């Protein structure tokens, strides 16, 4: 059964009028035509491994799941992963963004309605709970549901039946509910905006999706995935990032999470003219933070290592670049401070994709100074 997306079922619902207008679709199967490429969870960080392990354990159950996490972390992908690993994987996966449907229409959308119930209801329509029977209903931004819809959804979860608006018969359904929110529902309950009884019904199996800044080890994998996906879409050879550009991507804090990374890759592909995408092809806010001009917060890096989001090789890389920056790019002094030969330091920098050129200081001997994004210049005679 193909997935069903209902975030835009009622496009331009009011049509400039105060009376909701329902799109007329005579064939019920029309609403099953929308299809999506099944998404995939990507990541090898300890945080992602733990998340996938939990998904594997809860997927076979039939209990409700509440997914929390910041915007752009991939909560819908987690819902997909649960559905695909569950006994319901052969049934429909129906998703709805609760904040995208007006309050005047959300109940008709979820529970269905009988013909003539309200203006524009020219035919009887089953709701998403009926459509999702045998499969999974994903309620994204569930915190946006009004209190009336919350009360009716609670009854559905308790009785496993649904009554259409204007109808008299209860219709049995068999559906698993997965909800998602980027806000603190416990606070919404305390503020009276969300029913506590529904909150506990939805939160039988809570699941949290970490921000991308807490799983930096997955940035390179995700960027490569987005590059490959774009290449397949346009039927072209995949492009790649330079080591310097990838370093900037890994070190950027990603306040917009995976969605922001996806947009950054799309931006680079559009701007970049060469096969290799460099630092200059990244969005300005990311490129400006790239290079080695700013000192690293080693305490933060060490904490990331303890959390499992970065590996030991990344700790070494950041420490070496931090020492090099401390000595103003002078490789001789940096190598001495690190206790390694300058040739070994040079090999490490080459491995990291950092360019270096010799320069003659007015008051010092020859040294090595970093110049991000430039090729080596010939030595001065």
C-alpha positions as a Markdown table, in Angstrom:
| # | Residue | x | y | z |
|---|---|---|---|---|
| 1 | Unk | 0.0 | 0.0 | 0.0 |
| 2 | Unk | 1.5 | 3.3 | -0.9 |
| 3 | Unk | 2.0 | 6.0 | 1.7 |
| 4 | Unk | -0.6 | 8.8 | 1.9 |
| 5 | Unk | 0.3 | 12.4 | 2.6 |
| 6 | Unk | -2.5 | 14.6 | 3.8 |
| 7 | Unk | -0.7 | 17.8 | 4.7 |
| 8 | Unk | -2.3 | 19.6 | 1.7 |
| 9 | Unk | -5.6 | 17.8 | 1.1 |
| 10 | Unk | -7.5 | 21.0 | 1.6 |
| 11 | Unk | -5.4 | 23.4 | -0.5 |
| 12 | Unk | -6.9 | 26.9 | -0.4 |
| 13 | Unk | -9.6 | 25.5 | 1.8 |
| 14 | Unk | -11.4 | 28.7 | 2.5 |
| 15 | Unk | -11.0 | 30.1 | -1.1 |
| 16 | Unk | -11.2 | 33.6 | 0.3 |
| 17 | Unk | -14.5 | 32.9 | 2.1 |
| 18 | Unk | -15.3 | 32.4 | 5.7 |
| 19 | Unk | -17.0 | 29.1 | 4.9 |
| 20 | Unk | -14.7 | 26.1 | 4.4 |
| 21 | Unk | -14.9 | 24.5 | 0.9 |
| 22 | Unk | -14.2 | 20.8 | 0.6 |
| 23 | Unk | -12.3 | 19.6 | -2.4 |
| 24 | Unk | -14.7 | 17.3 | -4.3 |
| 25 | Unk | -13.3 | 13.9 | -5.0 |
| 26 | Unk | -15.8 | 11.3 | -6.1 |
| 27 | Unk | -13.5 | 8.3 | -6.0 |
| 28 | Unk | -12.2 | 7.4 | -2.5 |
| 29 | Unk | -9.1 | 5.8 | -4.1 |
| 30 | Unk | -7.9 | 9.2 | -5.4 |
| 31 | Unk | -6.5 | 10.0 | -2.0 |
| 32 | Unk | -4.2 | 7.0 | -2.2 |
| 33 | Unk | -2.4 | 8.2 | -5.3 |
| 34 | Unk | 0.3 | 10.2 | -3.6 |
| 35 | Unk | 3.5 | 8.3 | -3.3 |
| 36 | Unk | 6.9 | 8.9 | -1.7 |
| 37 | Unk | 10.3 | 7.3 | -2.0 |
| 38 | Unk | 10.7 | 5.5 | 1.3 |
| 39 | Unk | 13.3 | 7.4 | 3.4 |
| 40 | Unk | 16.2 | 5.8 | 5.2 |
| 41 | Unk | 17.8 | 6.5 | 8.5 |
| 42 | Unk | 21.5 | 7.3 | 8.0 |
| 43 | Unk | 24.2 | 7.4 | 10.7 |
| 44 | Unk | 27.0 | 5.5 | 12.3 |
| 45 | Unk | 27.4 | 7.6 | 15.5 |
| 46 | Unk | 26.8 | 6.1 | 18.9 |
| 47 | Unk | 23.7 | 8.3 | 19.2 |
| 48 | Unk | 22.2 | 6.9 | 16.0 |
| 49 | Unk | 23.1 | 3.3 | 16.8 |
| 50 | Unk | 21.3 | 3.6 | 20.1 |
| 51 | Unk | 18.3 | 5.2 | 18.3 |
| 52 | Unk | 18.1 | 2.4 | 15.7 |
| 53 | Unk | 18.5 | -0.2 | 18.5 |
| 54 | Unk | 15.5 | 1.2 | 20.3 |
| 55 | Unk | 13.5 | 1.4 | 17.0 |
| 56 | Unk | 14.2 | -2.3 | 16.4 |
| 57 | Unk | 12.8 | -3.2 | 19.9 |
| 58 | Unk | 9.7 | -1.1 | 19.8 |
| 59 | Unk | 8.7 | -1.6 | 16.1 |
| 60 | Unk | 7.1 | -5.1 | 16.6 |
| 61 | Unk | 4.8 | -3.7 | 19.4 |
| 62 | Unk | 1.5 | -2.1 | 18.7 |
| 63 | Unk | 1.7 | 0.6 | 21.4 |
| 64 | Unk | 1.5 | 4.3 | 20.6 |
| 65 | Unk | 4.9 | 6.1 | 20.0 |
| 66 | Unk | 5.6 | 9.8 | 20.8 |
| 67 | Unk | 8.7 | 11.1 | 18.9 |
| 68 | Unk | 10.2 | 14.3 | 20.2 |
| 69 | Unk | 13.1 | 16.4 | 18.8 |
| 70 | Unk | 14.0 | 19.7 | 17.3 |
| 71 | Unk | 12.8 | 20.8 | 13.9 |
| 72 | Unk | 14.7 | 19.2 | 11.1 |
| 73 | Unk | 16.0 | 16.2 | 13.1 |
| 74 | Unk | 14.1 | 13.6 | 11.0 |
| 75 | Unk | 11.2 | 12.6 | 13.2 |
| 76 | Unk | 9.2 | 11.5 | 10.2 |
| 77 | Unk | 12.0 | 9.3 | 9.1 |
| 78 | Unk | 11.9 | 7.6 | 12.5 |
| 79 | Unk | 8.2 | 7.1 | 12.1 |
| 80 | Unk | 8.8 | 5.5 | 8.7 |
| 81 | Unk | 11.5 | 3.2 | 10.2 |
| 82 | Unk | 9.1 | 2.0 | 12.9 |
| 83 | Unk | 6.4 | 1.3 | 10.4 |
| 84 | Unk | 8.7 | -0.5 | 8.0 |
| 85 | Unk | 10.0 | -2.8 | 10.8 |
| 86 | Unk | 6.6 | -3.5 | 12.2 |
| 87 | Unk | 4.1 | -6.3 | 11.3 |
| 88 | Unk | 2.1 | -3.5 | 9.7 |
| 89 | Unk | 4.7 | -2.7 | 7.1 |
| 90 | Unk | 2.4 | -4.1 | 4.4 |
| 91 | Unk | -0.4 | -1.7 | 5.4 |
| 92 | Unk | -0.8 | 2.0 | 4.7 |
| 93 | Unk | 1.5 | 4.7 | 6.2 |
| 94 | Unk | -0.7 | 7.8 | 6.4 |
| 95 | Unk | 0.9 | 11.1 | 7.6 |
| 96 | Unk | -0.7 | 14.4 | 8.5 |
| 97 | Unk | 0.8 | 17.7 | 9.6 |
| 98 | Unk | -1.7 | 18.8 | 12.3 |
| 99 | Unk | -0.6 | 22.4 | 12.1 |
| 100 | Unk | -1.3 | 22.6 | 8.4 |
| 101 | Unk | -5.0 | 21.8 | 8.6 |
| 102 | Unk | -7.4 | 24.6 | 9.9 |
| 103 | Unk | -9.1 | 23.9 | 13.2 |
| 104 | Unk | -12.5 | 24.0 | 11.3 |
| 105 | Unk | -11.4 | 21.1 | 9.1 |
| 106 | Unk | -9.1 | 18.9 | 11.3 |
| 107 | Unk | -11.9 | 16.8 | 12.8 |
| 108 | Unk | -13.4 | 16.1 | 9.3 |
| 109 | Unk | -9.9 | 15.2 | 8.1 |
| 110 | Unk | -9.2 | 12.7 | 11.0 |
| 111 | Unk | -12.6 | 11.2 | 11.6 |
| 112 | Unk | -14.5 | 11.7 | 8.3 |
| 113 | Unk | -17.9 | 13.1 | 7.7 |
| 114 | Unk | -21.3 | 12.2 | 6.3 |
| 115 | Unk | -22.8 | 13.9 | 3.3 |
| 116 | Unk | -24.5 | 17.2 | 4.1 |
| 117 | Unk | -23.0 | 17.6 | 7.5 |
| 118 | Unk | -21.8 | 21.1 | 6.7 |
| 119 | Unk | -21.5 | 23.4 | 3.8 |
| 120 | Unk | -19.4 | 21.9 | 1.0 |
| 121 | Unk | -19.8 | 18.3 | 2.3 |
| 122 | Unk | -21.3 | 17.0 | -1.0 |
| 123 | Unk | -20.4 | 13.4 | -0.3 |
| 124 | Unk | -19.6 | 11.1 | 2.6 |
| 125 | Unk | -15.9 | 10.7 | 3.3 |
| 126 | Unk | -14.0 | 8.4 | 5.5 |
| 127 | Unk | -11.3 | 10.0 | 7.7 |
| 128 | Unk | -7.6 | 9.3 | 7.9 |
| 129 | Unk | -8.1 | 7.0 | 10.9 |
| 130 | Unk | -10.2 | 4.7 | 8.6 |
| 131 | Unk | -7.8 | 5.0 | 5.7 |
| 132 | Unk | -4.9 | 4.0 | 8.0 |
| 133 | Unk | -6.6 | 1.0 | 9.4 |
| 134 | Unk | -4.3 | -2.0 | 9.1 |
| 135 | Unk | -1.3 | 0.3 | 9.1 |
| 136 | Unk | 0.1 | 3.4 | 10.8 |
| 137 | Unk | -1.2 | 7.0 | 11.2 |
| 138 | Unk | 1.6 | 9.5 | 11.8 |
| 139 | Unk | 0.4 | 12.7 | 13.5 |
| 140 | Unk | 3.2 | 15.3 | 13.0 |
| 141 | Unk | 3.1 | 18.4 | 15.2 |
| 142 | Unk | 0.4 | 16.7 | 17.3 |
| 143 | Unk | 0.6 | 19.6 | 19.8 |
| 144 | Unk | -1.3 | 21.7 | 17.2 |
| 145 | Unk | -4.6 | 19.7 | 17.7 |
| 146 | Unk | -7.3 | 21.8 | 19.3 |
| 147 | Unk | -8.9 | 20.5 | 22.6 |
| 148 | Unk | -12.1 | 19.3 | 20.8 |
| 149 | Unk | -10.1 | 17.1 | 18.4 |
| 150 | Unk | -7.9 | 15.9 | 21.3 |
| 151 | Unk | -11.0 | 14.7 | 23.1 |
| 152 | Unk | -12.3 | 12.8 | 20.1 |
| 153 | Unk | -8.9 | 11.3 | 19.4 |
| 154 | Unk | -8.7 | 10.1 | 23.0 |
| 155 | Unk | -12.0 | 8.2 | 22.6 |
| 156 | Unk | -10.8 | 6.6 | 19.4 |
| 157 | Unk | -7.6 | 5.4 | 21.2 |
| 158 | Unk | -9.7 | 4.0 | 24.0 |
| 159 | Unk | -12.4 | 2.3 | 22.1 |
| 160 | Unk | -10.7 | 1.6 | 18.8 |
| 161 | Unk | -13.7 | 2.8 | 16.9 |
| 162 | Unk | -14.4 | 6.1 | 15.0 |
| 163 | Unk | -17.6 | 7.9 | 14.3 |
| 164 | Unk | -17.8 | 10.2 | 11.4 |
| 165 | Unk | -19.0 | 13.8 | 11.9 |
| 166 | Unk | -22.8 | 13.6 | 11.4 |
| 167 | Unk | -22.8 | 9.9 | 11.5 |
| 168 | Unk | -24.4 | 7.5 | 14.0 |
| 169 | Unk | -22.5 | 4.3 | 13.6 |
| 170 | Unk | -19.2 | 3.4 | 15.2 |
| 171 | Unk | -16.7 | 2.0 | 12.7 |
| 172 | Unk | -14.1 | -0.4 | 14.0 |
| 173 | Unk | -10.5 | 0.5 | 13.1 |
| 174 | Unk | -7.1 | -1.2 | 13.6 |
| 175 | Unk | -4.4 | 1.5 | 13.5 |
| 176 | Unk | -1.2 | 2.3 | 15.3 |
| 177 | Unk | -0.7 | 5.9 | 16.2 |
| 178 | Unk | 2.8 | 7.5 | 16.0 |
| 179 | Unk | 2.9 | 11.2 | 17.0 |
| 180 | Unk | 5.7 | 13.7 | 16.8 |
| 181 | Unk | 6.3 | 17.2 | 18.3 |
| 182 | Unk | 9.2 | 19.7 | 18.6 |
| 183 | Unk | 7.7 | 21.2 | 21.8 |
| 184 | Unk | 7.6 | 20.1 | 25.4 |
| 185 | Unk | 4.2 | 18.4 | 25.6 |
| 186 | Unk | 4.5 | 18.1 | 29.4 |
| 187 | Unk | 4.6 | 21.9 | 29.6 |
| 188 | Unk | 1.6 | 22.2 | 27.2 |
| 189 | Unk | -0.3 | 19.9 | 29.6 |
| 190 | Unk | 0.7 | 22.1 | 32.6 |
| 191 | Unk | -0.5 | 25.2 | 30.6 |
| 192 | Unk | -3.8 | 23.5 | 29.8 |
| 193 | Unk | -3.2 | 23.4 | 26.1 |
| 194 | Unk | -3.0 | 19.6 | 25.9 |
| 195 | Unk | -5.1 | 17.0 | 27.6 |
| 196 | Unk | -3.1 | 15.0 | 30.1 |
| 197 | Unk | -5.0 | 11.8 | 29.5 |
| 198 | Unk | -4.3 | 12.0 | 25.7 |
| 199 | Unk | -0.6 | 12.8 | 26.5 |
| 200 | Unk | -0.2 | 9.6 | 28.4 |
| 201 | Unk | -2.1 | 7.6 | 25.7 |
| 202 | Unk | 0.3 | 8.9 | 23.0 |
| 203 | Unk | 3.4 | 8.6 | 25.1 |
| 204 | Unk | 3.4 | 4.9 | 25.8 |
| 205 | Unk | 6.7 | 4.5 | 24.0 |
| 206 | Unk | 8.6 | 7.8 | 24.1 |
| 207 | Unk | 11.5 | 8.3 | 21.6 |
| 208 | Unk | 13.8 | 11.3 | 21.3 |
| 209 | Unk | 15.8 | 12.2 | 18.1 |
| 210 | Unk | 19.0 | 14.0 | 18.9 |
| 211 | Unk | 20.1 | 17.3 | 17.2 |
| 212 | Unk | 22.7 | 17.0 | 14.5 |
| 213 | Unk | 25.3 | 18.8 | 16.6 |
| 214 | Unk | 25.2 | 15.9 | 19.0 |
| 215 | Unk | 26.0 | 13.4 | 16.1 |
| 216 | Unk | 28.7 | 15.2 | 14.2 |
| 217 | Unk | 30.1 | 11.9 | 13.1 |
| 218 | Unk | 27.1 | 11.4 | 10.8 |
| 219 | Unk | 27.6 | 14.7 | 8.9 |
| 220 | Unk | 29.9 | 13.3 | 6.3 |
| 221 | Unk | 27.7 | 10.3 | 5.7 |
| 222 | Unk | 24.6 | 12.5 | 5.3 |
| 223 | Unk | 26.4 | 14.9 | 3.0 |
| 224 | Unk | 27.5 | 12.1 | 0.8 |
| 225 | Unk | 24.0 | 10.7 | 0.7 |
| 226 | Unk | 22.5 | 14.0 | -0.4 |
| 227 | Unk | 25.2 | 14.3 | -3.1 |
| 228 | Unk | 24.4 | 10.8 | -4.4 |
| 229 | Unk | 20.7 | 11.4 | -4.3 |
| 230 | Unk | 21.0 | 14.6 | -6.3 |
| 231 | Unk | 23.2 | 12.8 | -8.9 |
| 232 | Unk | 20.6 | 10.0 | -9.3 |
| 233 | Unk | 17.8 | 12.6 | -9.6 |
| 234 | Unk | 19.6 | 14.5 | -12.4 |
| 235 | Unk | 21.3 | 11.4 | -13.9 |
| 236 | Unk | 24.8 | 12.8 | -13.6 |
| 237 | Unk | 28.0 | 11.7 | -12.0 |
| 238 | Unk | 28.1 | 12.4 | -8.3 |
| 239 | Unk | 30.2 | 15.3 | -7.1 |
| 240 | Unk | 32.2 | 15.6 | -3.9 |
| 241 | Unk | 33.3 | 18.1 | -1.3 |
| 242 | Unk | 37.0 | 19.1 | -0.8 |
| 243 | Unk | 38.5 | 18.1 | 2.5 |
| 244 | Unk | 38.4 | 21.7 | 3.6 |
| 245 | Unk | 34.7 | 22.1 | 2.8 |
| 246 | Unk | 33.8 | 18.8 | 4.5 |
| 247 | Unk | 35.7 | 20.0 | 7.6 |
| 248 | Unk | 33.6 | 23.2 | 7.6 |
| 249 | Unk | 30.4 | 21.1 | 7.3 |
| 250 | Unk | 31.5 | 18.8 | 10.2 |
| 251 | Unk | 32.3 | 21.7 | 12.5 |
| 252 | Unk | 29.3 | 23.8 | 11.8 |
| 253 | Unk | 26.7 | 23.7 | 14.7 |
| 254 | Unk | 23.7 | 23.0 | 12.5 |
| 255 | Unk | 20.9 | 24.9 | 14.3 |
| 256 | Unk | 18.5 | 23.7 | 11.6 |
| 257 | Unk | 19.7 | 20.1 | 11.9 |
| 258 | Unk | 19.6 | 17.6 | 9.1 |
| 259 | Unk | 17.2 | 19.7 | 7.0 |
| 260 | Unk | 19.7 | 22.6 | 7.1 |
| 261 | Unk | 22.5 | 20.3 | 6.0 |
| 262 | Unk | 20.4 | 19.0 | 3.1 |
| 263 | Unk | 19.7 | 22.6 | 2.1 |
| 264 | Unk | 23.4 | 23.5 | 2.3 |
| 265 | Unk | 24.3 | 20.6 | 0.0 |
| 266 | Unk | 21.7 | 21.7 | -2.5 |
| 267 | Unk | 23.1 | 25.3 | -2.3 |
| 268 | Unk | 26.6 | 24.0 | -2.9 |
| 269 | Unk | 25.5 | 22.0 | -5.9 |
| 270 | Unk | 23.8 | 25.0 | -7.4 |
| 271 | Unk | 26.6 | 27.4 | -6.8 |
| 272 | Unk | 29.6 | 25.3 | -7.4 |
| 273 | Unk | 31.0 | 25.2 | -11.0 |
| 274 | Unk | 33.7 | 22.5 | -10.5 |
| 275 | Unk | 33.4 | 18.8 | -9.9 |
| 276 | Unk | 34.8 | 19.3 | -6.4 |
| 277 | Unk | 32.8 | 21.6 | -4.2 |
| 278 | Unk | 35.0 | 23.9 | -2.1 |
| 279 | Unk | 34.6 | 26.1 | 0.9 |
| 280 | Unk | 33.6 | 29.0 | -1.3 |
| 281 | Unk | 30.6 | 27.0 | -2.6 |
| 282 | Unk | 29.0 | 26.6 | 0.8 |
| 283 | Unk | 26.4 | 29.0 | 2.3 |
| 284 | Unk | 28.2 | 32.1 | 3.7 |
| 285 | Unk | 27.3 | 31.4 | 7.3 |
| 286 | Unk | 29.0 | 28.0 | 7.0 |
| 287 | Unk | 32.0 | 29.1 | 4.9 |
| 288 | Unk | 32.7 | 31.9 | 7.4 |
| 289 | Unk | 33.1 | 29.4 | 10.2 |
| 290 | Unk | 35.3 | 27.2 | 8.1 |
| 291 | Unk | 39.1 | 27.1 | 8.0 |
| 292 | Unk | 41.4 | 27.2 | 11.0 |
| 293 | Unk | 41.2 | 30.9 | 11.9 |
| 294 | Unk | 39.1 | 30.3 | 15.1 |
| 295 | Unk | 40.4 | 28.3 | 18.1 |
| 296 | Unk | 38.7 | 25.0 | 18.8 |
| 297 | Unk | 36.9 | 24.4 | 22.1 |
| 298 | Unk | 38.7 | 21.3 | 23.1 |
| 299 | Unk | 36.6 | 20.7 | 26.1 |
| 300 | Unk | 33.5 | 20.5 | 23.9 |
| 301 | Unk | 35.3 | 18.2 | 21.5 |
| 302 | Unk | 36.3 | 15.9 | 24.4 |
| 303 | Unk | 32.7 | 15.8 | 25.7 |
| 304 | Unk | 31.6 | 14.9 | 22.1 |
| 305 | Unk | 34.1 | 12.0 | 22.2 |
| 306 | Unk | 32.7 | 10.8 | 25.5 |
| 307 | Unk | 29.2 | 11.0 | 24.1 |
| 308 | Unk | 30.3 | 8.9 | 21.2 |
| 309 | Unk | 29.5 | 11.5 | 18.5 |
| 310 | Unk | 33.1 | 11.9 | 17.3 |
| 311 | Unk | 36.0 | 9.4 | 17.1 |
| 312 | Unk | 39.5 | 9.5 | 18.4 |
| 313 | Unk | 40.9 | 10.5 | 14.9 |
| 314 | Unk | 38.7 | 13.5 | 15.0 |
| 315 | Unk | 40.0 | 14.4 | 18.5 |
| 316 | Unk | 43.6 | 14.2 | 17.1 |
| 317 | Unk | 42.7 | 16.3 | 14.0 |
| 318 | Unk | 41.1 | 19.1 | 16.0 |
| 319 | Unk | 43.9 | 19.2 | 18.6 |
| 320 | Unk | 46.6 | 19.5 | 15.9 |
| 321 | Unk | 44.8 | 22.3 | 14.1 |
| 322 | Unk | 44.2 | 24.0 | 17.4 |
| 323 | Unk | 47.9 | 23.9 | 18.3 |
| 324 | Unk | 48.8 | 25.1 | 14.8 |
| 325 | Unk | 46.4 | 28.0 | 15.1 |
| 326 | Unk | 47.9 | 28.9 | 18.5 |
| 327 | Unk | 51.3 | 29.3 | 16.9 |
| 328 | Unk | 49.9 | 31.4 | 14.0 |
| 329 | Unk | 50.3 | 28.7 | 11.4 |
| 330 | Unk | 54.0 | 28.1 | 12.1 |
| 331 | Unk | 54.5 | 24.4 | 11.5 |
| 332 | Unk | 58.0 | 24.4 | 13.0 |
| 333 | Unk | 56.8 | 25.7 | 16.3 |
| 334 | Unk | 53.6 | 23.6 | 16.2 |
| 335 | Unk | 55.5 | 20.4 | 15.5 |
| 336 | Unk | 57.8 | 21.1 | 18.4 |
| 337 | Unk | 54.9 | 21.7 | 20.7 |
| 338 | Unk | 53.2 | 18.5 | 19.5 |
| 339 | Unk | 56.4 | 16.5 | 20.0 |
| 340 | Unk | 56.4 | 15.3 | 16.4 |
| 341 | Unk | 58.6 | 15.8 | 13.3 |
| 342 | Unk | 57.6 | 18.6 | 10.9 |
| 343 | Unk | 57.3 | 16.0 | 8.1 |
| 344 | Unk | 54.8 | 14.1 | 10.1 |
| 345 | Unk | 52.8 | 17.3 | 10.8 |
| 346 | Unk | 52.9 | 18.1 | 7.1 |
| 347 | Unk | 51.5 | 14.7 | 6.2 |
| 348 | Unk | 48.7 | 15.1 | 8.7 |
| 349 | Unk | 47.8 | 18.5 | 7.3 |
| 350 | Unk | 47.8 | 17.1 | 3.8 |
| 351 | Unk | 45.5 | 14.3 | 5.0 |
| 352 | Unk | 43.2 | 17.0 | 6.5 |
| 353 | Unk | 43.1 | 18.9 | 3.3 |
| 354 | Unk | 44.8 | 22.0 | 4.7 |
| 355 | Unk | 47.0 | 23.9 | 2.3 |
| 356 | Unk | 50.2 | 25.6 | 3.6 |
| 357 | Unk | 52.8 | 27.9 | 1.9 |
| 358 | Unk | 56.2 | 29.1 | 3.1 |
| 359 | Unk | 56.6 | 32.7 | 3.9 |
| 360 | Unk | 59.4 | 35.0 | 5.0 |
| 361 | Unk | 58.7 | 36.9 | 8.2 |
| 362 | Unk | 60.4 | 40.2 | 8.7 |
| 363 | Unk | 61.5 | 39.4 | 12.2 |
| 364 | Unk | 61.6 | 35.6 | 12.2 |
| 365 | Unk | 63.1 | 32.7 | 10.3 |
| 366 | Unk | 61.2 | 30.9 | 7.5 |
| 367 | Unk | 58.1 | 29.3 | 8.8 |
| 368 | Unk | 54.9 | 27.8 | 7.5 |
| 369 | Unk | 51.6 | 29.7 | 7.6 |
| 370 | Unk | 48.2 | 28.3 | 6.7 |
| 371 | Unk | 46.2 | 29.9 | 3.9 |
| 372 | Unk | 42.9 | 28.2 | 3.6 |
| 373 | Unk | 41.7 | 27.4 | 0.1 |
| 374 | Unk | 44.9 | 28.3 | -1.8 |
| 375 | Unk | 47.4 | 26.2 | -3.6 |
| 376 | Unk | 51.1 | 26.2 | -2.6 |
| 377 | Unk | 53.1 | 29.1 | -4.0 |
| 378 | Unk | 56.7 | 28.7 | -5.1 |
| 379 | Unk | 59.4 | 29.3 | -2.5 |
| 380 | Unk | 61.1 | 32.7 | -2.5 |
| 381 | Unk | 64.7 | 32.7 | -3.7 |
